[in-house]
Amino acid sequence: MALPVRLNGSTDEWRRVRFGDFALDRHSGELRKRGIRIRLQEQPFQILLVLLENPGELITREHLSERLWPDGTFVDFENGINTAVKKLRAALGDDPETPRYIETLPRRGYRFIGAVEDPPSQNDSGGNEPAPTQLPKASANDGLKGAAEAPAVLLNNPELSREPKWRSTTAFWIAVVALTVVSSLAVGMRLLWSDPFPPTSPQAKWVQLTDFVDSAVSPTLSPDGHMLAFIRGPDTFLSRGQVYIKFLPNGEPVQLTRDHLVKMSPQFSPEGSRVAYTIFPDVWDTWVVPVLGGEPHLMLPNASGLTWIDGQHLLFSELKQGLHMKLVTARESRTESRDVYVPPRERGMAHRSSLSPDHKWVLLVEMDNGGWLPCRLIPFDGSSVGKLVGPPGANCTYVAWSPDGTWMYFSSNAGGRFHIWRQHFPDGQPQQVTSGATEEEGIAMAPDGRSLITSVGLTESAIWMHDARGERQISSEGYAEHPRFSRDGKKLFYLLRRRSVSSTESASPGELWVADLEAGRTERILPGFLAAEYDVSPDGKRVVFSTADTQGQSHLWLALLDLSSSPRQFPSSVDEDEPLFDSNGYLYFRAAEGSLNFVYRMKEDGSGRVKLLPDAITELSDDAVSPDGRWVVAAHAVPENQHVPFARMAFSLGGGTPITICHNCSVGWAPGGQFFYVTLERREGTKTLLVPVSPDRSLPTIPLAGIQTAADMANIRDVKVLDGEITLGPASGLSAESRRNVHRNLYSIPLK
């Protein structure tokens, strides 16, 4: 392969190059934006280097593979390149749909389309700005700026100055006039086509407020706007992290909590002296910590997403029974309590809310069956269930009002990524405020309404496998999760979401992929389908999965993995999901009946559909059916205990009293049926317990009240305790897991 042409015609003479607001130093390996260092991993950096060495030229994927991975490297090159380019675009703030720097040429490679500036020569003192080597591409967004910059571009380019003086002068003024006319037309067309309420300024005007190497989420502002509180943790919903505050604009972040609790939704008190936040697992309680230091303490039990209405009155979510969570208002003493909104289904959960400035309306964030719904606008007096607002049919995770109450703001994943949207109250059309390759979740509105603060970044997840040879990465693209081994351990299935996702999307669908562990290759199966949950038949020939239709209703499908016939949908008028195979040709699944969920079973041809258990459940477990077909494990409400609203329970299909396994956990049988596993979310972290079982006794002996403490774990016979959430394989030592990489920081975004 020919050596690529470098800038200035040499392979080694250049060290620095500039493009847009960025400067790259190839020797130090640094990328800076307006002087601020941008963190970029080695592979994305090398891709950027290759592109800048050949501006405007096609760089094939084969060339990138040779550059990034030497001969003999075992890696999925296609996925590896896609992931590296995705990270590079995120660092540059470049949108693949409307790129400024990196253009994708489908099935061929990439091309750098931005204006590249030469570095100073070896004899240059470095005091002069380097001249562009190519004209920037004109766009409507450039407006008259392109015309104003045209003389400098033309005069400083020696390649455009070689003709006789009179010709170059004439050409110069012709170019200036032409660019002025084109730019004026572009501005005019933009004014004609633009939204009467334009979105926020481009990312170049965003102001970074935190600079963590990990993640900052859930921002909130004090009433005077001088203090910022947030959670330093990976998840935008429930995050195992610590509460911090920062004095704006330039104060250093100060840590307020030091514990292992999972937290959510910090909120300042009206006087700004305290920060309240929700804790989990096991309970949904509100704790409070002083801003000036001190020990956190319980403020209100069974209360989450708490906000203050005034100095005495609160708005918060409260568990009614099981996981049925309603929105209520009360005094701090919990007197004068009344319901504001009660979700219609028993699995519905009202998680976050924002009261309008005139105290007449509430914006609400809610879930059903573990998945986010569109946001809702309800009257504060509780007189109706209100209406859906924001982008239709999309998940909504955060809400806020403008200070004057004229705008409603949302974090919504309309279009595939979470961005900030707004809608004029009460009946305006949703408008997108932020866009690009990153995601934005969380909304803290400035008191003057001229800006908001949000968490900006990306979340990725890769599948890793561990066997006798050690561990290795299986997936290297997008957001991969839900790994499942085939019964012979030769294949590993997983779901892959093409775009970065919120950590809150527990039921977001993805493509079904399979890794052939012996051949070392991965491939997509079931093209054209997105699955929310799935299971593979014991013989590895069929897959059952759930997916939602255009109306949002979940259906079950059965497909042959060799695609020898078309996938088949099971007809149903109700929501059905969480499908599982057993060893006897049956399918188990969760089905809705009114406001409740139940466990059902049917044959693979759809016949013999029956309700297995008389009691309602909240959800089925993965691997929930015992190998002998005698037991089914499901989450079941515990009405007598609001602090532990549900438990995983083993139900005997032959009748009898259910057995409590644990609270806030997942349980099931490993492929092959040799182990029963329990994955527990404890305050000290996630633990996976492995308990050997036998064909004649598929359920181990469990403490009467279930597994609750470390002592309970230790007392189980022959138990093995592992760190983290592990997916077991059919052979000893074979396992898989999802490993997430989250990088988010807080930014202030100006509003128009």
C-alpha positions in Angstrom: 0.0 0.0 0.0 1.3 3.5 -0.9 2.4 5.7 1.9 -0.2 8.3 2.5 0.6 11.9 1.6 1.3 14.0 4.6 0.7 17.7 5.1 3.5 19.8 3.6 4.5 16.9 1.5 6.5 15.0 4.1 5.9 12.1 6.3 7.6 13.5 9.3 8.0 17.3 9.1 4.8 18.4 10.7 4.0 18.2 14.4 1.0 20.4 15.0 -2.1 21.0 12.9 -5.3 23.0 13.4 -8.8 22.6 12.2 -11.8 24.6 13.4 -11.5 25.2 17.2 -9.1 22.2 17.5 -5.3 21.8 17.6 -3.6 18.4 17.4 -0.1 17.7 18.5 1.1 14.4 17.0 4.2 14.2 19.2 2.5 14.7 22.6 -0.6 12.9 21.5 -2.8 15.8 22.6 -6.0 17.2 21.1 -7.0 20.6 22.4 -10.1 22.7 21.8 -9.5 26.4 22.3 -6.6 25.5 24.5 -8.5 23.0 26.7 -7.3 19.4 26.4 -9.8 16.9 25.1 -9.4 13.4 26.3 -9.1 11.0 23.4 -8.1 7.3 23.5 -5.3 5.9 21.4 -7.4 4.4 18.6 -9.6 7.4 18.0 -6.5 9.6 18.1 -4.7 7.4 15.5 -7.8 7.6 13.2 -7.8 11.4 13.5 -4.1 11.4 12.7 -4.6 9.4 9.5 -7.5 11.6 8.4 -5.5 14.8 9.0 -2.6 13.4 7.1 -4.9 13.1 4.1 -7.5 15.9 4.2 -10.2 15.5 1.6 -9.0 12.0 0.7 -10.8 8.7 1.2 -9.3 6.6 3.9 -10.5 3.0 3.6 -11.5 0.8 6.5 -8.7 -1.6 5.4 -6.1 1.1 5.8 -7.4 2.0 9.2 -7.4 -1.7 10.3 -3.7 -1.9 9.3 -2.9 1.3 11.1 -4.7 0.4 14.3 -4.0 -3.3 14.7 -0.8 -5.1 13.8 -0.8 -8.5 12.1 -1.9 -11.3 14.4 -4.2 -9.2 16.5 -7.4 -11.0 17.4 -10.2 -8.4 17.3 -13.4 -7.7 15.4 -12.0 -5.0 13.1 -15.4 -3.8 11.8 -16.8 -3.2 15.2 -13.5 -1.8 16.5 -13.3 0.8 13.8 -17.0 1.8 14.3 -16.4 2.2 18.0 -13.3 4.3 17.6 -14.9 6.6 15.0 -17.9 7.0 17.3 -15.6 8.1 20.1 -13.7 10.4 17.8 -16.9 12.1 16.7 -18.1 12.5 20.3 -14.8 14.2 21.2 -15.2 16.6 18.2 -18.9 17.2 18.8 -19.4 16.0 15.2 -22.8 14.7 14.1 -22.5 11.8 11.6 -25.8 12.9 9.9 -24.5 16.5 9.3 -20.8 16.2 9.7 -18.4 19.2 9.9 -15.2 17.1 10.1 -15.6 13.4 9.4 -17.7 12.2 6.4 -18.7 8.5 6.2 -18.5 7.0 2.7 -20.7 3.9 3.1 -19.0 0.5 2.9 -15.7 2.3 1.9 -14.3 4.4 4.6 -14.0 8.0 5.9 -12.9 11.4 4.7 -11.9 14.5 6.6 -13.9 17.4 5.2 -13.0 20.2 7.6 -10.6 23.1 6.8 -7.1 22.0 7.8 -4.5 24.6 8.7 -0.7 24.0 8.2 1.5 24.1 11.2 4.3 26.8 11.4 7.4 25.8 9.4 10.5 24.7 11.2 12.0 28.3 10.8 8.8 30.0 11.9 8.9 31.5 15.4 5.3 30.4 15.9 3.9 33.9 16.4 1.9 33.9 13.2 -1.3 32.1 12.6 -0.9 29.2 10.1 -2.7 29.7 6.8 -5.5 27.4 5.6 -4.5 24.9 2.9 -8.0 24.5 1.6 -11.2 26.5 1.4 -13.8 25.7 4.0 -17.1 24.3 2.8 -19.8 26.9 2.7 -23.1 26.3 4.5 -26.2 28.1 5.5 -24.9 28.2 9.1 -21.9 30.2 8.1 -24.0 33.2 7.1 -22.0 36.3 6.1 -19.0 35.0 8.1 -17.8 33.1 5.0 -17.8 36.2 2.9 -16.0 38.2 5.6 -13.3 35.6 5.9 -12.9 35.1 2.1 -10.2 37.7 1.5 -7.9 36.2 4.2 -8.4 32.7 2.8 -7.6 33.8 -0.8 -4.7 36.2 -0.1 -2.9 33.9 2.3 -3.0 30.8 0.0 0.0 30.8 -2.3 -1.6 28.3 -4.6 -4.3 30.9 -5.4 -1.8 33.8 -6.0 0.3 32.5 -9.0 -1.6 34.1 -11.8 -0.9 37.7 -13.1 -1.8 40.4 -10.6 -4.6 41.8 -12.6 -6.2 38.4 -13.0 -5.8 37.5 -9.4 -7.3 40.8 -8.3 -10.2 40.5 -10.6 -10.8 36.9 -9.5 -10.5 38.0 -5.9 -13.3 40.6 -6.2 -15.4 38.2 -8.2 -15.0 35.6 -5.5 -15.9 38.2 -2.8 -19.0 39.3 -4.6 -20.1 35.8 -5.4 -19.6 34.6 -1.8 -21.5 37.7 -0.5 -24.4 36.9 -2.8 -24.4 33.2 -1.9 -24.1 33.9 1.8 -26.9 36.5 1.7 -29.1 34.0 -0.1 -28.2 31.4 2.5 -29.1 33.7 5.3 -32.4 34.6 3.6 -33.3 30.9 3.1 -32.4 30.1 6.7 -34.7 32.9 7.9 -37.5 31.6 5.8 -37.1 28.0 6.9 -36.1 28.5 10.5 -38.3 27.7 13.5 -39.9 30.8 14.9 -38.5 29.6 18.3 -34.9 28.6 17.3 -33.1 26.1 19.5 -30.1 26.8 21.7 -26.7 27.9 20.6 -24.3 25.3 19.0 -22.1 23.2 21.2 -19.2 25.7 20.7 -21.1 28.0 23.1 -21.7 25.4 25.8 -19.7 26.1 29.0 -18.2 23.1 30.8 -18.7 23.2 34.6 -17.1 19.9 35.7 -14.1 18.0 34.4 -14.3 14.6 35.9 -12.6 11.6 34.2 -15.7 9.5 35.2 -19.2 11.0 35.4 -21.3 13.7 36.9 -25.2 13.5 36.6 -28.4 14.8 38.1 -27.6 18.6 38.3 -29.7 20.9 40.4 -29.3 24.6 41.2 -29.9 26.5 44.5 -32.7 29.0 44.4 -30.3 31.9 44.0 -28.4 30.1 41.2 -25.1 30.4 43.0 -24.6 26.7 44.0 -24.7 23.6 41.9 -25.4 20.1 43.4 -25.0 16.8 41.5 -24.2 13.2 41.9 -20.7 12.0 40.9 -21.7 8.6 39.5 -22.4 6.7 36.3 -26.1 6.5 36.1 -28.6 9.2 35.2 -31.4 7.4 37.1 -30.2 5.5 40.2 -26.5 6.0 40.6 -24.0 4.5 43.0 -22.1 7.7 43.7 -21.7 10.7 46.0 -23.4 14.0 46.3 -21.2 17.0 45.5 -21.8 20.8 45.4 -19.9 23.5 43.5 -20.0 27.2 43.9 -20.5 28.9 40.5 -18.9 29.8 38.4 -15.4 28.6 39.3 -15.5 26.9 42.7 -14.0 23.5 43.2 -16.4 20.6 43.6 -16.9 19.6 47.3 -18.0 16.1 48.3 -20.9 16.0 50.8 -21.6 12.2 51.2 -19.3 9.3 51.7 -21.2 6.0 51.6 -22.2 3.1 49.4 -25.8 4.1 48.9 -27.4 4.3 45.5 -28.8 7.8 45.0 -31.2 9.8 42.8 -32.5 13.3 42.2 -30.6 15.8 44.5 -32.6 18.9 45.3 -31.8 22.1 47.3 -34.0 23.2 50.2 -35.7 26.7 49.7 -33.1 28.5 51.9 -30.3 26.6 50.1 -28.7 25.2 53.3 -29.6 21.5 52.7 -29.5 19.1 49.8 -32.2 16.3 49.8 -31.7 13.1 47.7 -33.4 9.7 47.2 -31.6 6.5 48.3 -31.9 3.0 47.1 -31.8 -0.2 47.2 -34.3 -1.9 49.4 -36.1 1.4 50.2 -37.1 4.7 48.4 -36.3 7.2 51.2 -35.3 10.8 51.2 -32.1 11.8 53.0 -30.7 15.2 53.5 -27.2 16.6 54.0 -26.1 20.1 55.1 -24.4 22.2 52.4 -21.7 23.4 54.8 -20.8 19.9 56.0 -22.3 17.4 58.4 -23.6 13.9 58.5 -26.5 12.9 56.2 -29.6 11.7 57.9 -33.1 10.4 57.0 -35.6 13.1 56.3 -38.7 11.2 55.1 -39.2 7.5 54.6 -41.0 6.1 51.5 -40.5 9.3 49.6 -38.5 9.8 46.4 -37.9 12.5 43.9 -38.7 15.0 46.6 -38.9 18.8 45.8 -40.0 21.7 48.0 -43.1 23.7 47.0 -42.3 26.3 49.7 -40.8 26.3 53.1 -43.3 23.8 54.5 -44.9 21.9 51.6 -43.4 19.1 49.6 -44.0 17.2 46.3 -42.7 13.6 46.2 -43.4 10.1 45.1 -44.7 7.4 47.5 -45.0 3.7 47.1 -48.6 2.6 47.4 -48.2 -1.1 47.3 -45.5 -3.3 45.7 -43.9 -1.2 43.0 -47.0 1.0 42.5 -45.6 4.5 43.0 -47.9 7.6 43.1 -47.2 11.3 43.3 -48.4 13.1 46.5 -48.1 16.4 48.2 -47.8 17.0 52.0 -46.2 19.1 54.6 -42.7 18.2 55.9 -44.4 16.5 58.8 -46.3 14.4 56.2 -49.6 15.9 57.4 -52.2 17.2 54.9 -51.1 14.6 52.4 -53.2 14.1 49.3 -52.7 12.3 46.0 -51.8 14.3 42.9 -51.4 11.4 40.4 -51.8 7.6 40.7 -50.6 5.5 37.7 -53.4 3.4 36.3 -51.4 0.1 36.4 -50.0 -1.7 39.4 -46.5 -1.6 37.9 -46.7 2.1 37.1 -44.2 4.3 38.9 -44.2 8.2 39.0 -40.6 9.0 39.6 -39.8 12.7 39.0 -41.9 15.8 39.0 -41.7 19.5 38.5 -44.3 22.0 39.7 -45.1 25.0 37.5 -44.2 28.5 38.8 -47.9 29.3 39.3 -48.4 26.0 41.3 -51.2 24.9 39.0 -49.6 22.2 36.9 -47.1 19.4 37.3 -44.7 17.9 34.7 -44.3 14.2 35.5 -41.7 11.5 34.6 -43.1 7.9 34.9 -42.4 4.2 34.2 -44.5 1.2 33.5 -43.2 -2.4 33.6 -39.7 -1.0 34.0 -39.6 1.2 30.9 -39.8 5.0 30.6 -43.0 6.5 29.2 -43.5 9.9 27.5 -43.8 12.8 29.9 -47.1 13.8 31.3 -48.7 17.2 32.2 -51.2 17.0 35.0 -53.2 19.5 37.1 -51.7 20.0 40.6 -55.2 19.7 42.2 -55.3 16.0 41.0 -58.6 16.6 39.2 -57.5 14.5 36.1 -54.7 12.3 34.7 -53.7 15.1 32.3 -52.1 14.5 29.0 -48.9 13.4 27.4 -46.4 16.1 26.4 -43.1 16.4 24.7 -41.9 14.3 21.7 -44.7 11.7 21.1 -43.9 8.0 21.7 -40.4 8.7 23.1 -39.0 8.0 26.5 -38.7 11.0 28.9 -36.5 11.0 32.0 -36.3 14.6 33.2 -38.6 17.6 33.2 -38.4 21.3 34.1 -40.2 24.6 33.6 -38.9 28.0 32.5 -39.1 30.5 35.3 -42.0 32.3 33.7 -43.9 29.1 33.1 -44.2 29.6 29.3 -41.9 26.6 28.4 -41.8 23.0 29.4 -38.4 21.3 29.1 -37.7 17.5 28.7 -34.9 15.0 28.4 -36.2 12.7 25.6 -34.8 10.0 23.4 -36.8 11.0 20.4 -34.6 10.1 17.4 -32.6 7.5 19.2 -30.5 9.6 21.6 -31.3 11.6 24.7 -31.4 15.3 24.0 -33.1 18.3 25.6 -36.4 19.3 24.1 -38.9 22.0 24.9 -42.6 22.8 24.2 -44.6 26.0 24.6 -47.1 25.6 27.4 -49.7 24.2 27.1 -50.2 23.1 23.5 -47.1 24.0 21.5 -45.1 21.7 19.2 -42.0 20.0 20.7 -38.8 21.6 19.6 -35.3 20.1 19.9 -32.9 22.2 21.9 -29.7 20.2 21.8 -28.3 17.7 19.2 -25.1 16.0 18.2 -23.2 12.8 19.0 -23.4 13.1 22.8 -26.5 12.7 25.0 -27.9 15.2 27.4 -29.9 14.2 30.5 -30.9 16.2 33.5 -32.2 19.7 33.6 -31.3 22.5 36.1 -32.9 25.7 34.9 -31.1 29.0 35.7 -33.2 31.4 37.8 -33.2 34.0 34.9 -34.2 31.4 32.4 -31.4 32.3 30.0 -29.5 28.9 30.4 -29.8 25.4 31.8 -27.4 22.9 33.1 -27.4 19.3 31.9 -25.2 16.2 32.0 -23.5 15.7 28.7 -21.7 12.5 27.6 -21.9 9.0 26.3 -22.5 5.6 27.8 -21.1 2.5 26.1 -21.2 -1.2 27.1 -19.2 -4.1 25.9 -19.6 -7.9 26.4 -16.6 -9.7 27.9 -16.2 -13.4 28.4 -14.1 -15.4 30.8 -13.0 -19.0 30.4 -10.0 -21.2 31.1 -7.9 -19.1 28.7 -8.6 -15.9 30.6 -10.9 -13.0 29.6 -11.5 -11.3 26.3 -13.8 -8.7 24.8 -16.6 -10.0 22.5 -18.3 -6.9 21.4 -16.7 -3.5 20.5 -19.5 -1.4 19.1 -22.4 0.5 20.5 -24.2 -0.5 23.7 -24.1 -4.3 24.2 -25.9 -6.1 27.1 -28.0 -9.1 28.1 -25.5 -11.9 27.2 -26.8 -15.5 27.1 -24.8 -18.6 26.4 -26.0 -21.5 24.2 -26.5 -24.7 26.1 -23.2 -26.1 24.6 -21.2 -23.0 25.5 -20.0 -22.5 21.9 -22.0 -19.4 21.2 -22.8 -16.2 23.1 -25.9 -14.1 22.2 -26.4 -10.5 23.2 -28.4 -7.4 22.4 -26.7 -4.5 20.7 -28.1 -0.9 20.6 -26.6 1.1 17.8 -26.7 4.4 19.6 -25.5 5.4 23.0 -28.3 5.1 25.5 -29.3 6.4 28.8 -28.5 4.2 31.8 -32.2 4.4 32.6 -33.4 2.5 29.6 -33.9 -0.9 31.1 -36.1 -2.2 28.3 -34.8 -0.4 25.3 -34.7 -2.7 22.3 -31.6 -3.7 20.3 -30.4 -5.9 17.5 -29.8 -9.6 18.4 -26.2 -10.6 17.8 -24.3 -13.9 18.2 -20.6 -14.6 18.8 -19.2 -17.9 17.5 -16.6 -18.4 20.3 -14.7 -21.1 18.4 -14.5 -19.3 15.1 -13.9 -15.9 16.7 -16.5 -14.0 14.7 -19.7 -12.1 15.5 -22.8 -11.5 13.3 -26.2 -10.0 13.5 -29.2 -12.3 13.4 -32.8 -11.4 12.6 -32.1 -8.4 10.4 -34.9 -5.8 10.6 -36.0 -6.7 14.1 -35.3 -5.1 17.4 -35.8 -7.1 20.6 -36.4 -5.9 24.1 -36.0 -9.3 25.8 -35.2 -12.7 24.3 -34.3 -16.3 25.1 -32.7 -19.1 23.0 -34.1 -22.6 22.8 -32.2 -25.4 24.5 -31.2 -26.8 21.1 -29.9 -23.4 19.9 -32.1 -23.3 16.8 -34.9 -20.9 17.8 -35.2 -17.6 19.5 -38.3 -16.1 21.2 -38.3 -12.3 21.7 -40.5 -9.4 22.6 -40.7 -6.1 20.7 -43.2 -3.2 20.6 -45.3 -2.2 17.7 -45.8 1.3 16.4 -48.5 1.9 19.1 -46.1 0.8 21.9 -47.8 -2.5 22.6 -45.4 -5.4 23.3 -45.7 -8.6 21.4 -44.0 -12.0 21.3 -42.3 -13.4 18.3 -40.7 -16.8 17.5 -37.9 -17.2 14.9 -35.6 -19.8 13.5 -32.0 -18.7 13.8 -31.1 -20.1 10.4 -33.9 -17.9 8.9 -35.3 -20.9 7.0 -38.8 -19.5 7.5 -40.2 -16.1 8.4 -40.4 -15.0 12.1 -43.9 -15.5 13.5 -45.8 -13.2 15.8 -48.1 -14.6 18.5 -51.4 -12.8 18.2 -52.5 -11.1 21.4 -54.6 -8.0 22.4 -52.6 -7.4 25.6 -48.9 -6.6 26.4 -46.7 -9.7 26.5 -43.0 -9.7 27.2 -40.1 -11.4 29.2 -40.4 -14.7 27.2 -38.5 -17.9 28.3 -38.1 -21.4 27.0 -38.2 -24.5 29.2 -36.9 -27.9 28.4 -40.3 -29.4 27.5 -41.3 -27.3 24.5 -43.2 -24.6 26.4 -42.8 -20.8 26.5 -43.3 -18.8 29.7 -44.0 -15.1 29.6 -45.5 -12.1 31.4 -48.9 -10.9 30.2 -50.9 -7.9 31.3 -54.5 -8.2 32.6 -55.9 -4.7 33.2 -53.6 -3.0 35.7 -51.9 -6.3 36.7 -49.3 -8.7 35.3 -49.4 -12.5 35.5 -47.2 -15.5 34.5 -48.5 -17.4 31.4 -47.4 -20.4 29.5 -48.1 -21.8 26.0 -46.7 -24.2 23.5 -44.3 -23.0 20.8 -47.2 -23.2 18.3 -49.2 -20.8 20.4 -51.7 -23.4 21.7 -52.3 -24.4 25.3 -52.2 -20.8 26.6 -52.8 -20.8 30.4 -52.3 -18.6 33.4 -49.9 -20.5 35.6 -50.2 -18.6 38.9 -53.3 -17.0 40.5 -51.1 -14.2 42.1 -50.1 -11.1 40.2 -46.4 -10.5 39.7 -44.3 -7.5 38.9 -41.8 -9.3 36.6 -40.2 -12.6 35.6 -36.6 -13.4 36.3 -34.1 -14.4 33.6 -33.6 -18.1 33.7 -36.8 -18.3 35.8 -37.9 -21.8 35.1 -36.2 -24.7 36.9 -34.6 -27.5 34.8 -37.2 -30.0 36.0 -40.1 -27.6 35.3 -41.3 -27.6 38.9 -40.5 -24.1 39.9 -40.9 -20.6 38.4 -39.2 -17.5 40.0 -40.9 -14.1 39.8 -41.0 -10.8 41.6 -44.0 -10.5 43.8 -45.4 -7.6 45.8 -45.0 -7.7 49.6 -48.0 -5.6 50.7 -47.2 -5.8 54.4 -43.8 -4.2 54.0 -43.6 -0.8 52.2 -39.8 -0.5 52.9 -39.3 -3.8 51.0 -42.0 -3.5 48.3 -41.4 -6.7 46.5 -39.4 -10.0 46.7 -38.2 -12.6 44.3 -40.2 -15.7 45.1 -40.1 -19.3 43.9 -43.6 -20.6 43.0 -44.2 -24.3 42.9 -46.2 -25.3 39.8 -47.6 -28.2 41.8 -49.0 -25.9 44.4 -47.9 -24.9 47.8 -46.6 -21.8 49.6 -44.2 -19.6 47.7 -40.6 -19.5 49.0 -39.0 -16.0 49.4 -35.5 -16.0 47.9 -34.4 -12.4 48.3 -35.3 -8.7 48.0 -34.1 -6.4 45.2 -32.2 -9.1 43.4 -32.3 -11.4 40.3 -32.3 -15.2 40.5 -32.4 -18.2 38.2 -30.8 -21.4 37.1 -27.6 -21.4 35.1 -27.6 -23.2 31.7 -27.3 -26.9 32.3 -29.1 -26.6 35.6 -26.0 -27.3 37.8 -26.2 -24.0 39.7 -28.8 -21.7 41.1 -27.6 -18.1 41.2 -28.7 -15.1 43.1 -27.5 -11.6 42.2 -28.0 -9.1 45.0 -27.8 -5.3 45.0 -26.3 -4.5 48.4 -25.1 -1.2 49.8 -21.5 -2.4 49.6 -22.0 -3.4 45.9 -23.4 -6.1 43.6 -22.7 -9.7 44.6 -23.5 -13.0 42.7 -24.1 -16.1 44.7 -23.6 -19.6 43.1 -25.2 -22.5 44.8 -24.9 -26.1 43.4 -28.1 -28.0 42.9 -29.0 -31.5 41.7 -31.6 -32.9 39.4 -33.7 -34.2 42.3 -33.4 -31.0 44.2 -33.4 -27.9 41.9 -34.0 -25.4 44.6 -31.4 -24.9 47.4 -32.3 -24.4 51.1 -32.9 -20.7 51.6 -33.4 -18.8 55.0 -37.0 -18.5 55.9 -37.1 -14.7 55.3 -34.9 -14.9 52.3 -31.3 -13.8 51.8 -31.0 -10.4 53.4 -27.5 -10.1 55.0 -23.9 -11.1 54.4 -24.5 -13.7 57.2 -27.4 -15.2 55.2 -25.1 -15.6 52.2 -22.4 -17.2 54.2 -24.8 -19.7 55.8 -25.9 -21.2 52.5 -24.3 -24.6 52.0 -21.5 -24.7 49.4 -22.2 -21.2 48.3 -19.6 -19.3 46.2 -19.8 -15.4 46.2 -18.6 -13.4 43.2 -18.3 -9.7 42.8 -20.5 -8.0 40.2 -23.4 -9.3 38.0 -22.3 -12.4 36.1 -24.0 -14.4 33.4 -23.0 -18.1 33.8 -22.2 -20.5 31.1 -22.9 -24.3 31.0 -19.3 -25.2 31.9 -17.4 -24.5 35.1 -15.4 -21.3 34.7 -17.3 -20.0 31.7 -19.1 -16.7 32.3 -19.9 -13.4 30.6 -20.7 -9.9 31.7 -21.5 -6.4 30.4 -18.9 -3.7 31.2 -20.0 -0.2 30.9 -17.9 2.9 30.1 -19.5 6.1 31.1 -18.1 9.6 30.6 -20.3 12.6 31.4 -19.8 16.1 32.7 -22.0 19.1 33.4 -22.4 21.9 31.0 -24.3 25.2 31.0 -26.2 25.7 27.8 -27.4 29.1 26.8 -31.0 29.4 25.6 -32.5 31.7 23.0 
